[in-house]
Amino acid sequence: MTPLLRALLALWVLSLATTLLTRLVHVFGPVIVATLLALAGLKARLILNHYLELRTSRFWRQGFNGLVAVFLVLAFGIYLVPLLS
């Protein structure tokens, strides 16, 4: 099995998990949202590393991973704002 095929299968599994977890958002709230954002981060890393081949460049891989992490943390913070007020 080629690395791209493994990445595609992993994306399908992560997407299925994301779809199933969205049904629990109204029950568990922030915990599920954090989990969904973590899954989104994993999917972004798979796409960046395997399809854009950033795994071969440490500099670009770290830069994009950092950017994705900052975005996901900000998205979670924005989600929490109405809950904390």
C-alpha distances in whole Angstrom, upper triangle without the diagonal:
4,7,8,6,7,10,11,11,13,15,16,16,19,20,21,22,24,26,27,28,30,33,34,35,39,39,37,38,37,35,32,33,32,29,28,28,26,23,24,24,20,19,21,20,16,17,19,17,14,16,19,17,20,18,20,23,25,28,26,24,27,29,27,26,30,30,28,30,33,32,31,34,36,35,36,39,40,39,41,44,46,45,47,50
4,5,5,6,9,10,11,12,14,16,17,18,20,21,23,24,26,27,29,30,33,34,35,39,39,37,37,36,34,32,32,31,28,27,27,25,22,23,22,19,18,19,18,14,15,17,14,11,12,15,14,17,15,16,20,22,25,23,21,24,26,24,23,27,28,26,27,31,30,29,32,35,33,34,38,38,38,40,43,45,44,46,49
4,5,5,6,9,10,10,12,14,15,16,18,20,21,22,24,26,27,28,31,32,33,36,37,35,35,33,31,29,29,28,25,24,24,22,19,20,19,16,15,16,14,11,12,13,11,7,10,13,11,14,12,14,17,18,21,20,17,20,22,20,20,23,24,22,24,27,27,26,29,31,30,31,34,35,35,37,40,42,41,43,46
4,5,5,6,9,10,10,12,14,15,16,18,20,21,22,24,25,27,30,31,31,35,36,34,34,33,31,29,28,27,25,23,23,21,19,18,18,15,13,14,13,10,10,12,10,6,7,11,10,13,12,14,17,19,22,19,17,20,22,19,19,23,23,21,23,26,25,25,28,30,29,30,33,34,33,36,38,40,40,42,44
4,5,5,6,9,10,11,12,14,15,17,18,20,21,23,24,26,28,30,31,34,35,33,33,33,31,28,28,27,25,23,23,22,19,19,19,16,14,16,15,11,12,15,13,10,10,14,14,17,16,18,21,23,25,23,20,23,25,22,22,26,26,23,25,28,27,26,29,31,30,31,34,35,34,36,39,41,40,42,45
4,5,5,6,9,10,11,12,14,15,16,18,20,21,22,24,27,28,29,32,33,31,31,30,28,26,26,25,22,21,22,19,17,17,17,14,13,15,14,10,12,14,12,10,11,15,14,16,15,17,20,21,24,22,19,22,24,21,20,24,24,22,23,27,26,25,27,30,28,29,32,33,32,34,38,39,38,40,43
4,5,5,6,9,10,10,12,14,15,16,18,20,21,22,25,26,27,30,31,29,29,28,26,24,23,23,20,19,19,17,14,14,14,11,9,11,10,6,8,11,9,7,8,12,12,14,13,16,18,19,21,19,16,19,21,18,17,21,21,18,20,23,22,21,24,26,25,26,29,30,29,31,34,36,36,37,40
4,5,5,6,9,10,10,12,14,15,16,18,20,21,24,25,26,29,30,29,29,28,26,24,23,23,20,18,19,18,14,14,15,12,10,12,12,9,9,12,12,9,9,13,14,16,16,19,21,22,24,22,19,22,23,20,19,23,23,20,22,25,23,22,25,27,25,26,30,30,29,32,35,36,35,38,40
4,5,5,6,9,10,11,12,14,15,17,18,20,22,24,25,28,29,28,28,28,25,23,23,23,20,18,19,18,14,15,16,13,11,14,14,11,12,15,15,12,13,17,17,19,18,21,23,24,27,24,21,24,25,22,21,24,25,21,23,26,25,23,26,28,26,27,30,31,30,32,35,36,35,38,41
4,5,5,6,8,10,10,12,14,15,16,18,21,22,23,26,27,25,25,25,22,20,20,19,16,15,16,14,11,12,13,10,8,12,11,8,10,13,13,11,13,16,16,17,16,20,22,22,24,22,19,21,23,20,18,21,22,19,20,23,22,20,23,25,24,24,27,28,27,29,32,33,33,35,38
4,5,5,6,8,10,10,12,14,15,16,19,20,21,25,25,24,24,23,21,19,18,18,15,14,14,13,10,10,11,9,6,9,10,7,8,12,12,11,12,14,16,17,17,20,22,22,24,21,18,20,22,18,17,20,20,17,18,21,20,18,21,23,21,22,25,26,24,27,30,31,31,33,36
4,6,5,6,9,10,10,12,14,15,18,19,20,24,25,24,24,24,22,19,19,20,17,14,16,15,12,12,14,12,9,13,14,11,12,16,16,14,15,18,19,20,20,24,25,26,28,25,22,24,25,22,21,24,23,20,21,24,23,20,24,26,23,23,27,27,26,28,31,32,31,34,37
4,5,5,6,9,10,11,12,14,16,18,19,22,23,22,22,22,20,17,18,18,15,13,15,14,10,12,14,11,10,14,14,12,14,17,17,16,17,20,21,22,21,24,26,26,28,26,23,24,26,23,21,24,24,20,21,24,23,20,23,25,23,23,26,27,25,27,31,31,30,33,36
4,5,5,6,9,10,10,12,15,16,17,20,21,19,19,19,17,14,14,14,11,10,11,10,7,8,10,8,7,11,12,10,12,15,16,15,16,19,20,20,20,23,25,24,26,24,21,22,23,20,18,21,20,17,17,21,19,16,19,22,19,19,23,23,21,24,27,28,27,29,32
4,5,5,6,9,10,11,13,15,16,19,20,19,19,19,18,14,14,15,12,10,12,12,8,9,12,10,8,11,14,12,13,16,17,17,17,19,21,21,22,25,26,26,28,25,22,24,24,21,19,22,21,17,19,21,19,17,20,22,19,19,23,23,21,23,26,27,26,29,32
4,5,5,6,9,10,12,14,15,18,19,19,19,20,18,14,15,16,13,11,14,14,10,12,15,13,12,15,17,15,16,20,20,19,20,22,24,25,25,28,30,30,31,29,26,27,28,24,23,25,25,21,22,24,22,20,22,24,21,21,25,25,22,25,28,28,27,30,33
4,5,5,6,9,11,11,13,16,16,16,16,17,15,11,13,13,10,9,12,11,8,11,13,12,11,15,16,15,17,20,21,20,21,23,25,25,25,28,29,29,30,28,25,26,27,24,21,24,24,20,20,23,21,18,20,22,20,19,22,23,20,22,26,26,25,27,30
4,5,5,6,9,10,11,14,15,14,14,14,13,10,10,11,9,6,9,10,7,8,12,11,10,13,15,15,16,19,20,20,20,22,24,24,24,28,29,28,29,27,24,25,25,22,20,22,21,17,18,20,18,15,18,19,16,16,19,20,17,19,23,23,22,25,27
4,6,5,7,10,11,14,15,15,15,16,15,12,12,14,12,9,12,13,11,11,15,15,13,16,19,18,18,21,23,23,22,25,27,27,27,31,32,32,32,30,27,28,28,25,23,25,24,21,21,23,21,18,21,22,18,18,22,21,19,21,24,24,23,26,29
4,6,6,8,10,13,13,13,14,16,14,11,12,14,12,10,14,14,12,14,17,16,16,19,21,20,21,24,25,25,25,27,29,29,29,33,34,33,35,32,29,30,31,27,25,27,27,23,23,25,23,20,22,24,20,19,23,23,20,22,25,25,23,26,29
4,5,5,7,10,11,10,11,12,11,7,9,11,8,7,11,12,10,12,15,15,15,18,20,20,21,24,25,25,26,27,29,29,29,32,33,32,33,31,28,28,29,26,24,25,25,21,20,23,21,17,19,21,18,16,20,20,17,18,22,21,20,23,25
4,5,5,8,10,10,10,12,11,8,8,11,10,8,11,13,12,12,16,16,16,18,21,21,22,24,26,26,26,28,30,30,30,34,34,33,34,31,29,29,29,26,24,25,24,21,21,22,20,17,19,20,16,15,18,18,15,17,20,19,18,21,24
4,6,7,8,10,11,13,13,9,11,14,13,11,15,16,15,16,19,20,19,22,24,24,25,28,29,29,29,31,33,33,33,37,38,37,38,35,32,33,33,30,28,29,28,24,24,26,23,20,22,23,19,18,21,21,17,19,22,21,19,23,25
4,6,5,6,8,10,10,7,9,12,11,11,14,15,15,16,19,20,20,22,24,25,26,28,30,30,31,32,34,34,34,37,38,37,37,35,32,32,32,30,27,28,28,24,23,25,23,19,20,22,19,17,19,19,16,17,20,19,17,20,23
4,5,6,5,8,8,6,7,10,10,9,12,14,14,15,18,19,19,21,24,24,25,27,29,30,30,31,33,33,33,37,37,35,36,34,31,31,31,28,26,26,25,22,21,22,20,17,18,19,15,13,16,16,12,13,16,15,14,17,19
4,6,6,9,10,9,10,13,14,13,16,18,18,19,21,23,23,25,27,28,29,31,33,34,34,35,37,36,37,40,40,39,39,37,35,34,34,31,29,29,28,25,24,25,23,20,20,21,18,16,18,17,13,14,17,15,13,16,18
4,6,9,10,9,11,14,14,14,17,18,19,20,22,23,24,26,28,29,30,32,34,35,35,37,38,37,37,41,41,40,40,38,36,35,35,33,30,30,30,27,25,26,25,21,21,22,20,17,19,19,15,15,18,17,14,17,19
4,6,6,6,8,10,11,12,14,15,16,18,20,21,22,24,26,27,28,30,31,33,33,35,36,35,35,39,38,37,37,36,33,32,32,30,27,27,27,24,22,23,22,19,19,20,18,15,17,17,14,13,17,16,13,15,18
4,6,6,6,9,10,11,12,14,16,17,18,20,21,23,25,26,27,29,30,32,32,33,35,33,34,37,37,35,35,34,31,30,30,28,26,25,25,22,20,21,19,16,16,17,14,11,13,14,10,10,13,12,10,13,15
4,5,5,6,8,10,10,12,14,15,16,18,20,21,22,24,26,26,28,30,31,31,33,31,31,35,34,32,32,31,28,27,27,25,23,22,22,19,17,18,17,13,12,14,12,8,10,11,8,7,11,12,9,11,14
4,5,5,6,9,10,11,12,14,15,17,19,20,21,23,25,26,27,29,30,30,32,30,30,34,33,31,32,30,28,26,27,25,22,22,22,19,17,18,18,14,13,15,14,10,13,14,11,11,15,15,13,14,18
4,5,5,6,9,10,10,12,14,15,16,18,20,21,22,24,25,27,28,29,30,29,29,33,32,31,32,30,27,26,27,24,22,22,22,19,17,19,17,14,14,16,14,11,14,15,12,12,16,16,14,17,20
4,5,5,6,9,10,10,12,14,15,16,18,20,21,22,24,26,26,27,28,27,28,31,31,29,30,28,25,24,24,22,20,20,19,16,15,16,14,11,11,13,10,7,11,11,8,10,13,14,12,15,18
4,5,5,6,9,10,10,12,14,15,17,18,20,21,22,24,25,26,27,25,25,29,28,27,27,25,23,22,22,20,17,17,17,14,12,13,13,9,9,11,10,7,10,12,10,10,14,15,14,15,19
4,5,5,6,9,10,11,12,14,15,17,18,20,21,22,24,25,26,24,24,28,28,26,27,25,22,22,22,20,17,18,18,15,13,16,15,11,12,14,12,10,14,15,13,14,18,19,17,19,22
4,5,5,6,9,10,11,12,14,15,17,18,20,21,22,23,24,23,24,27,27,26,27,25,22,22,22,19,17,18,17,14,13,15,13,10,12,14,11,10,14,14,12,14,17,18,17,20,23
4,5,5,6,9,10,10,12,14,15,16,18,20,20,21,22,21,22,25,25,23,24,22,19,19,19,16,14,14,14,10,10,11,10,6,8,11,8,8,11,12,11,13,16,18,17,19,22
4,5,5,6,9,10,11,12,14,15,16,18,19,20,21,20,19,23,23,21,22,20,17,17,18,15,12,13,14,10,9,12,11,8,10,13,11,10,14,15,14,15,19,21,20,21,24
4,5,5,6,9,10,11,12,14,15,16,17,19,20,19,19,23,23,22,23,21,18,18,19,16,14,16,16,12,12,15,13,10,13,15,13,13,17,18,16,18,21,23,22,24,27
4,5,5,6,9,10,11,12,14,15,16,17,18,17,18,22,22,21,22,19,16,17,17,14,12,14,13,9,10,13,11,8,12,13,11,12,15,16,15,18,20,22,22,24,26
4,5,5,6,9,10,10,12,14,15,15,16,15,15,19,19,18,18,16,13,13,14,11,8,10,10,7,7,10,9,7,10,13,12,12,15,17,16,18,21,23,23,24,27
4,5,5,6,9,10,10,12,13,15,15,14,14,18,18,17,19,17,13,14,15,12,10,13,13,10,10,14,13,11,14,16,15,15,19,20,19,21,24,26,26,27,30
4,5,5,6,9,10,11,11,13,14,14,14,18,18,18,20,17,14,15,16,13,11,14,14,11,12,15,14,12,16,18,16,17,20,21,20,22,25,27,27,29,31
4,5,5,6,8,10,10,11,12,12,13,16,16,16,17,14,11,13,13,9,8,11,11,8,10,13,11,11,14,16,15,16,19,20,20,22,25,27,27,28,31
4,5,5,6,8,10,10,10,9,9,13,13,13,14,12,9,10,11,9,7,10,11,8,10,13,13,12,15,17,17,18,21,22,22,24,27,29,29,30,33
4,6,5,6,8,9,10,10,10,13,14,15,16,14,11,13,15,12,11,14,15,12,14,17,16,15,19,21,20,21,24,25,24,27,29,31,31,33,35
4,6,6,5,7,8,9,10,13,14,15,16,13,11,14,14,11,11,15,14,12,14,17,16,16,19,21,20,21,24,25,25,27,30,32,32,33,36
4,6,6,5,6,6,8,11,11,12,13,10,8,11,11,8,9,12,12,10,13,16,15,15,18,20,19,21,24,25,25,27,30,32,32,34,36
4,6,6,5,5,5,8,9,10,12,10,7,10,12,10,10,13,14,13,15,18,18,18,20,22,22,24,26,27,28,30,32,34,34,36,38
4,6,5,7,7,9,12,13,15,13,11,14,16,13,13,17,17,16,18,21,20,20,23,25,24,26,29,30,30,32,34,37,37,38,41
4,5,8,10,11,13,15,17,14,12,16,16,14,14,18,18,16,19,21,20,21,24,25,24,26,29,29,30,32,34,36,37,38,41
4,6,8,10,10,13,14,11,10,14,14,11,13,16,15,15,18,20,19,20,23,24,24,26,28,29,29,32,34,36,37,38,40
4,5,6,8,11,12,10,9,13,14,12,13,16,17,16,19,21,21,22,24,26,26,28,30,31,31,34,36,38,39,40,42
4,5,5,7,9,6,5,9,10,9,10,13,14,14,16,18,19,19,22,23,24,26,28,29,30,32,34,36,37,38,40
4,6,7,10,9,6,9,12,11,11,14,16,15,17,20,20,21,23,25,25,27,29,30,31,33,35,38,38,38,41
4,6,9,9,8,11,13,13,14,16,18,18,20,22,23,24,26,28,28,30,32,33,34,36,38,41,41,42,44
4,6,6,6,9,10,11,12,14,15,16,18,20,21,22,24,26,27,28,30,32,33,35,36,39,40,40,43
4,6,5,6,8,10,10,12,14,15,16,18,20,21,22,24,25,27,28,30,31,33,34,38,38,38,41
4,6,5,6,9,10,11,12,14,15,17,18,20,21,23,24,26,27,29,30,32,33,36,37,37,39
4,5,5,6,8,10,10,12,14,15,16,18,20,21,22,24,26,27,28,30,32,35,35,36,38
4,5,5,6,8,10,11,12,14,15,16,18,20,21,22,24,26,27,29,30,33,34,34,37
4,6,5,6,8,10,10,12,14,15,16,18,20,21,22,24,26,27,29,32,32,32,35
4,6,5,6,9,10,11,12,14,15,17,18,20,21,23,24,26,27,30,31,31,33
4,5,5,6,8,10,10,12,14,15,16,18,20,21,22,24,26,29,29,30,32
4,5,5,6,9,10,11,12,14,15,16,18,20,21,23,24,27,28,28,31
4,5,5,6,9,10,11,12,14,15,16,18,20,21,23,26,26,26,29
4,5,5,6,9,10,11,12,14,15,16,18,20,21,24,25,25,28
4,6,5,6,9,10,10,12,14,15,16,18,20,23,23,24,26
4,5,5,6,9,10,11,12,14,15,17,19,22,22,22,25
4,5,5,6,9,10,10,12,14,15,17,20,20,20,23
4,6,5,6,9,10,10,12,14,15,18,19,20,22
4,5,5,6,9,10,10,12,14,17,17,18,21
4,5,5,6,9,10,11,12,16,16,16,18
4,5,5,6,9,10,11,14,15,15,17
4,5,5,6,9,10,13,14,15,17
4,5,5,6,9,11,11,12,15
4,5,5,6,10,10,10,12
4,5,5,8,10,10,12
4,6,7,8,10,11
4,6,5,6,9
4,5,5,6
4,6,5
4,6
4
